[in-house]
């Protein structure tokens, strides 16, 4: 298995292509996390993916997306075109079909919440409408470019708050299924504020589920409320597809950079997603621009990079994973530890200070590896945020913690049984790493830990040569 890269790779897997050999080939070439998109899955299909992933390895984390609070057109009997300069109404009746004269959306009171002057983008922005007037329970819109209208296309209204529910009925079914299926992460779509996360968290808390929430930032509201959102989730996904519709495309690089930096300051894993190797859906090699895009996400400090259609239904899924792995391996070597991040809002400040001190020590001492034990994975996230150049090995006491660290850059999680003392842990750690060929006699290892007896959390740091 590939282990020399630090950046984690997420692959979207469809139940139409999820056989064990296929998943194993992606895993052996660098995949760390499997993503299931509930918008295109049934519960039965999603369970099939889970069963096959677990057959391949208990170390692969599984993430499922919700559909989230989205707005779409209703049915279209036969697709039709709208011409630039013409007018069209959008009326408040979700039960009706769209026609060339009048469109309808899935939201029953749209005309009350959208002001004159707003832009309405249909089908990821391929058709733009400007609201020029209001009638009774309808918006009057000017068509700004030629475009085709077909069933259930997305509707985005930049900078306008629509009071959509945080969860759909389908979302609730998938969240409850995720609890029973022992999924590791739920990535909630279109997170606008912490309130959108709390609805899912209530369901998880009722079931005492350890599933962690990932916030998909896909609109201006999510960007504006990022600091609050980060207090209620495990990590963030920069979902550049819808984000690129809601926000002018020239601003996306700066927004991505800002989100990645904010997550690193808060010690939260951050994923960069959407169209990273889009051309590889059809072609065996990426464009130079795509390679640069993936490398830029790595340079900015992303914990994970994601494949969507490239691995779900593309013609070259294995090549796409191999390409991402090579880009990570080549470009990570140019990065040095970053010890300048502040330690704001950390839950365990002693652990954070020790983590930074240990990473700083690796710049002055010939440390070959960092080793730590963990129940929650918190120390691993603290260590990772300072981006050490040396490998980090997390000795975990639970399978969930091990898989949660599959999203954390540079951390290789390993399951062990609990030891009674620090001395026993150090000895067991050395034996485990030697058996796997990760360290050899004479190597200097840095340790951080403290989950022994009454000592909960990271309370010590030391160095030891492998005998």
N, C-alpha and C positions, 0 to 999 in steps of 0.2 A: 504493500500500500504506500501511496505517496505521502511522505511526512515532512518533507523539507520546506514546504511553503507554510507561511503563517496566516495569510488571509483565507478565511473560510469560504467555501463555495456552496451555494444553495441551488438545487435543481428542481424545477417544476416537473412533476410526473403526472401523467394522465393514466387513468385506469385502462385506457385502450392500449397502452404500451407500458406495462409495469411488471413484466415477468422477472423472475428472480435473477436470471443470468444478465439481463439488461441492467437492473439496479446494481448488481455486483460489479459490473464493468465500470459504471460511473463512480462507484465508491472506491474501487481500486485505483482510479485515476484522479482522485482529488475531491469528489463530492463529500460534503460533511452533513448536509441537511437536505431532506426531501420536503418540497412544498406541494401541497394539494390545494388547488383553487376551487373552492366550493361553488363558485359561480358556474362552473362547467362540470360539476360532479354530482353524482347521487350518493346517498349514504352507503349503498351497497358497493359502488365503485370505489369510494374512498376507503372502505374497510379492506377491500382487496389490495389496494396499494399498501396500507399499513401492514397487513399480514405478510406481504412479500418483503417489505423493508426489514421487518423484524426477523425474517428468516435469514437475510443476508448478514445483519450485524445489529447487536443491541446497542452499539455506539452511535448509530446514525440517528440524529434528531429528526422529528417530524413536525412540520409547521403547516397549519391550515389557515387559509384566508377566509374571512367572512365577506359577504357582498357589501355590507354596510349601507349607510343612508344614501342611496343613489337615486337619481331622477332619470326617467327614460320616456321615450315616446310610447304611445299605445300601438295597437296593431295597425298595419298598413295592408289593405287587401292586395294591392299591386303597386310596387314601388313607382314613384313619380319624381319629376324634376321640378325645382323651383328656380326661376330665372332672376338674375341680378336686377334690382330696381323695382321688382313687383312687391306686392304686399300680401301678407298672410296673417290670419288670426290664430292665436293659441287660446283655446277655450277650456274652461274648468269642468271637464266631464271625462273622468278616466274610463268610463264604460264605453265610450265611442271610439270608432276607428279614425285614423288620420286621413284627411283628404287634401287635394291640392289647394283648397280654399281655407281649410281649418285644421290645424294640428291639435292633438290632445296629448297630455302627459299623464304619468302615473300619480301625480300630486293633485289633489282635488281643489286646492285653493291658491293656485299659483298666481293668479292675477292680483290677489290682495297683497302679495309679498314682494312682487317685482315692480320696481318703479319705472316710470318713463325715463328713457335714456340708458337703460341697462342693455348689455350685450348678451345674447343667448347663442351658445355654441352647440351645434348638433353634430353627433358622430365624431367626437374628439376634435371638433373645430373645423371639420371639412365644410360645414355650412354655417354661416354667421348671419344672425338676425339682429336688428336693432329695434328696440321697443320705442315706437313713436307716439302711441296713444293708448288709452284704455277705454274699453266699452264695458257693458254689463257682463261681469264674469268672464272677461276675455282681454287679451293683450293684442294690440294691433302692431305688427312688425314689418319693417322694411327688409327685404332680402338683399344682403350685401355682396353676395357672389353666387354664381350658378352652383347648384348642388342637387344631389339625389337624396330622397327621403325613403327610408324603408323601416320595417318593424323594429321596435324596441331599441332604437339607437339611443346612445347616451345624450343627456342634456346637461350642459354646464352653464352656470350664470355667474361669471367672475364677480367677486366683491359684493355679492348679495347673499344675505343669510336666509336660507329656506329652512323652515322648522320641520325637517324630516326626522322621523324616529331613528334612534341610534341602531336598533336591531330590527331586521325583518323576521317574519315567522320562520323562514328558511334558516336564517342565522341562528335562531334559538334552537332549532332542531340539531344543527351542526355543532353548536357549542355543547349541548347535552351529550351528543354522540362522542365528541372529542374527550369528554370526561370519562366515559365508559371505555373508550378505545385507548386510553392512556397516552394521549397525544402530549407533546412537549410544549408547543407554542401555538397561540392563536394570534394571527395578525389581523387586526381589525381595520377595515377599509374606511377611508374618508373621515378619520378622526378629526373633529373640529375643536374639541375641548376635553377636559378630563371627565366631564359628565358622560360622554360617549363610552368611555372605558368602564365607568362605574357600573353600568348596566350589565356588562359581561362579568365583571368581577363579582357582582352579587350572586350570579348563577354559580360561579366557580366556588365561592365561599360556602354556599349552601351545601355543596357536594364535598367540601374539604379537599378540593382539587389543587395540586401543585402546579397546574398549567400556568405558564407565564405569558403575559400579554405583550405583543409588539404593536406599536402605533404606526399605521401607514399614513404618512403625511402627504396629502394629495390636493390640498387647496390652501388658499391664502389664510383662512381661519386657523388651520392647523399650524401654519408657519408662525402666525401672530401669537398663538397660545402655546408655543413649543415648551417654554419653561414650566408651565403648569402641567402640561401633558406628561413631561418627563418624570414628574413626581408620582405618577400612577401606572407606569408601565416598566417592563423589564428592558425594553429596547425600542428602536425606531427603524422603520424602513422608509428610505427616500424613494417614494413611488413616482418616478418621473413621468409616467404616462399621463395620468390625469393632472398631475402637477403642471405639466407642460401645456395643458389646455387652459388651466385656471390662471396661470402666470405667464407673462410674455417669455418666449423661449430664450431671449438673450439674458434673462435674469436667472435662469435655472442653474447655471454653474455657480453663481454666488450664493443662491439659496442652498444648494447642495453643500457647499463648503461651510456655510454657517451652521447647518443642521449637524453635519459631522463633527464640527468643533464643539458645539453645545453638548452633544452626546458624550464626547470624550471627557469634557470637563465634569460631567455628572456621572462618569464611570458606567455608562450605559452602552451596550452593544449597538452598532449602527450598521444597517444594510443599505447598499446602493443597488437599485433595481431598475429594470425596464430597458429593453433594446440595447443591452450591452454588447451583444454579438449578433444583432438582428439579421445581418446578411447571411449568417451561417444556418439560418432556417433553410435556405436554398443552396448555399455554396459551401464547399469544404474548407475554405479559408476566409478569415475576417478581412475587413477593410483596415487600412492603416489608421483611419480615424477611430474605429472601434477599439483597436489595440491601445491607442492613446487614451481613450475614454476609460477603459478598465484600469490602465496604469495610473491615471489621474485620481481615480477613486482610492487606489492603494496609497498614493502619495498623500492624499488628504487625511488618511487614517481610518478608512472604512474597516470594520471588523469582518464584513462579509460582502460578497458580490453575488448577484443572482442571475440565473438563466430562466427565461420564461418559455416562450414558444420554441426557443432553440432546443430545449430538452424535452418539452412536452409533446410536440408534434413535428419538429424539424427533421430534415433529412440527415443531419450530421451531429447527433447529440453527443456521442463519445468524443468526436473531434472538438466540439465546443468546450467540453470540460477539460480536455487535454490542453487546449489553447489558453483557457483561463489559468490553469495551473502553471504553464510555462511563463505567462506574463507575470504572475505573482512571484514565482521563483526568481526571475530575472530582475525585477524592479524592486523587490523588498531589500535586496542587497545594498541599495543606495540610501536606505533610511537608517538614521541613527536614533538612539534612545532620546525621548523627549521628556525632560525633567522639569519643564517650565509650566506645565498645566497647574492651575490652582486646585486646591483641595476643598472647594466649597461644597456644602450640602452632602458630605460623606457621612454615612451612618456610623462607621467605625474609624475615627480619625487616627487611632494608634496603628491600626492595620494599614491605613493609607500611607502614613509617614514611613512605616517600616518597609512597605512595598517600594516607595520611591527611593529609600536609602539603599535597598538591595539592588535595584536596577542601576543606581548611580555607581555602586561598588563594582558592577560588572564592567564598567568602563575603565577601571583602574586595576582590577585583578583578573587573572586568567581563568575566570569562571566559565565552565563548559555548559552548565545547565542550572536552572532554578527549579527547585522542588518544593511543593507545599501540599499539605493535607487540607481537606475542606468538606464541610457539610453543605454549605450554601452556594459555593462558587464565588463568594464575594471577594476573597483575597485574589483569586485569579483575575477578576475584572479590574481590581486595583492595580495589580502588576501589569496587566496587558495595556492599560491606558498610558503607561510610560514607555511602551514600545521597546522592550529590551531586544537586543540583537540575538541573545542566546535562547535556546529552546526552553520552554516552561512545561513542566510536567505536574499535572494536578492529580493527586492520589485521592480519589473520591470514595465516600462511604455509601452512596446511593446512586442508582442508575439514572434517576431524574437529574441529579446534579451533574453527572457525567455528560448527559445529553444537552443540558443547558449550556455547558461550556463549549459545545460544538459550534456555538455562535460567537465565541470570544476569540479574537485574533491571537494567534501564537501559542495557544494553550492546547496541549495534548492530554486529554483526560484518561485516567486509568482507574479501574475499580480495584479496591483493596478491602480487606477486613480491618476493623479497628484494632489498634494496639493499645496497650495499657500505659505506656510511658513514651516520652519524647525519644529516649535512647532507642527503644524498640522500633519506633517509627522510622528513625533515620536509618537503622540497619535494614529494615524491611524495604525502605525506599531504594537503597543502594542495590540490594539483591534483585529487586523488581526491574530496575533500569538496566542492570548488567545482563540479566537474562534476555532482555529485549534488544540488547546491543546498542542502547542509547548512551551509555557511559562505559569507560574502561578504567583499569587500574592507573592511578596517578592523576586522574581528572579531579579538578576542584569544583565542588558543588555548593551552591548557596541554598540554604533552607530558610523557609519562613512558615510559621505555624503556631499551634498552641491549643488544639482541641484535645486536651488531656486532663482528666480529673476535673477540678473546679475551674481550670483555665479555658474559658470559652472565647474563641476569636484569636486572631494572630497576636501573640504576645512575645514572640522571640524571633531572632534572626541569627544565623550562624553559618559558618563555612566548614567544609570537611573534605579531605582528600579521600578518594576511593582507594581502599586498601587492596 
